[in-house]
Amino acid sequence: MKKTLFDKVWDAHVVDAIDNGPQILYIDKHLIHEVTSPQAFNELNDRNIPIFRPNQIVATADHNTPTENQHLPVPDDLSRHQLEQLAKNCTANNITLYELGHKYNGIVHVMAPELGVTQPGMTMVCGDSHTSTHGAFGTIAFGIGTSQVAQVFASQCLLLTKPKSLRVTVNGTLKKGVLPKDVILYIISKLGTNSGTGYFCEYAGNVFENMSMEGRMTVCNMSIEMGARGGMIAPDETTFEYIKGREFAPKGTDFEKKVAYWKTLPTDDGATFDKEYTFDAEDIEPMITYGTNPGMGIKISETIPNSESESDKKSLAYMNFTAGESLIGKPINYVFIGSCTNSRIEDFRVAANYIKGKQKADNVTAWLVPGSRQVETQIIEEGLKDIFEAAGFELRQPGCSACLAMNDDKIPQGEYCVSTSNRNFEGRQGQGSRTILASPLVAAATAVEGTIIDVSKQFV
Amino acid sequence: MEKFSTLTSTAIPLKISNVDTDQIIPARFLKATDKKGFGDNLFRDWRYDKQEKLIPDFALNNTKYSGSILVAGDNFGCGSSREHAAWALAGYGFKVIVSSFFADIFKGNALNNGLLPIQVSEEILEQLFAAINNNAEVQFKINLETQTLAVLGTQIETTFDIDPYKKTCLINGYDDIDYLLSKKDKIEAFELQKTHLI
């Protein structure tokens, strides 16, 4: 039988099945962080159940960490307590933790691939919906709730019903100035926020084949924003080259053996999907969102569409936008380049390349937040930090930061923020904040102009 | 986990689509390390204004409405995987959420906390909103065993789907950990035969 990439990885991990019920899926790697793990540790502790496979768990502190003065004690009492709790839990259970200040610390979906923890053909979970990021490697990776974190702690397995399959194919040549973020924002704007619910999505076509691993991670990261639990891209030479030599990557002949296995994973010719969509690369332009869910996106040159839906009207009222209006020329006072979607070295190279020789607009507060300590180091080593500082930008320390504003990096009430993150929900970046999602290029251009500009015009 | 079999209650209408988990429980309240107290901050920024004053026309604050059933718009619970959303809804006193569509992770989280997500057709959902609008005191009757939802004194009666395994768990108050631990031998055997893959 012809199999999809998803089928091959899933089927290789099924331990057992309940009649007329879910299957027991084995989980190779479990990533944890401070916010969604403490209650799971408590659960096991209360029931006197040991952690089954601590060496398959990797922990980092990212959601609730400050992005300045990381060498000092965390000032907020509740945040500090949560971070201390993670450290205590990891120590007590022999779990590897890259805590604040460690050279491998960073956003869980940036640091794990960077260390070679993420590999093709694996199953990976984390108590975070953007775990879909790791699918860029041909990995089945998805977000789970805290009860499921406890289940994986106890058994290294989950009870799951196999999702249906979905394939999104994009072929053609992307226009200049169109980045992976625009590709995924375009797909979500076409398909809506729940088209993928109940499905695992494979991205196929030469647009994804030609993307870097960083770009593929940006795309897979936002699969959950169309409701899909995960997104995957077939592993290829780009994937193998990225993994080779990383800290936890297999070495020598082990690596060669793994590559031979990984090469068997791509979807068989003729395999069928439950649902398929196809788009042309030429139709995609730099994108921005205008509403309060990631499906409410338009090409930067377009105007806000009319909608009779009460929810859409509520959304526009929250954003203080009106149907029919263009966002070009809107004054913007906050710009955020960061988050597990766009905080990898390539994103900062794009931003620096645009910013070089220009100056940040006076009205703009711009936060550049690297995804990990390694990305931060690379930014400095490649001289990008000098470019940012000369242009008046602030490079902060790694973490999730203003993507979800659990720490002090909050956008004030009523202010717009052009953000490279993944969610434009009401108040996501701080109470009353208004988020406009965009690529690192659009974000950098906004910071320089102080208003939204049509970057596509600069590449004609 | 608390058992669930039947429930008769009035319902609170939340006629908004794409209610995301950031609205159900904003991120700034996720700093706790236990499961308690999240109900106080359920829909915090829709229930209270910046001055911490109740917003009277929000459904949960409207004294007309009460009950342990929330009837919500399409695609309820999208966004973040935070189980805190399920803890907040359960902590506030909800036992059932009715919608025409649930986001995947939220649905699983709800079921793992004894909170029953009932998916109905868009047509039925409209009828439920209309029934509450017509009479806020109208009683909903839910029976998990027969998988039925009825609105008493009206023609509205519908069946709903639920995974048979999850149904057994809810009725008996079992959770997945108990089941998975009973399969330890199979899991260990699986690990031995798949070592070449990991």
Interface residues (C-beta under 8 A of the other chain):
Chain A: A12 H13 V15 D16 I18 N20 G21 P22 I24 Y26 D28 V35 T36 P38 Q39 N42 E43 R47 I49 H63 N64 D76 L78 S79 H81 Q82 Q85 G121 M122 G127 D128 S129 T131 G143 I144 G145 T146 S147 Q148 A150 Q151 A154 S155 Q156 C157 L158 L159 T161 T193 N194 T197 G198 I224 G227 R229 K257 Y261 N293 S309 E310 S311 K314 L404 A405 M406 Q413 R423 F425 E426 G427 R428 Q431 G432
Chain B: K15 I16 S17 N18 D20 D22 Q23 P26 A27 R28 L30 K31 A32 T33 D34 K35 D45 K50 G73 D74 N75 C78 G79 S80 S81 R82 E83 H84 A86 F101 F102 A103 D104 I105 G108 N109 N112 N113 D163 P164 Y165 D175 D176 I177 Y179 L180 L181 K183 K184 K186 I187 F190 E191 K194 H196 L197 I198
